[in-house]
Amino acid sequence: MENLFDIAVHWILILMAVVGAASLIVQGLAQLAAITPSTRDDEVIGKVQGFLTGLAKILDKVALNLPADKARRP
């Protein structure tokens, strides 16, 4: 059972890293999309950012991360 738990935690950490990396890439693409005159790319980037934000919230709940206002501060 401990091995299964370790595997689950490992996959959660991998997913969080992938979402973080994808967020950085999308932020860079959003900067490029802001320069272009087309609004279609801005709409697509906005949808992707919304999806990644939702996915990050779900992963935070699965990983049992506390919200910033409830986290213990040193």
Order of alpha helices (4+ residues) and beta strands (2+ residues): alpha-alpha
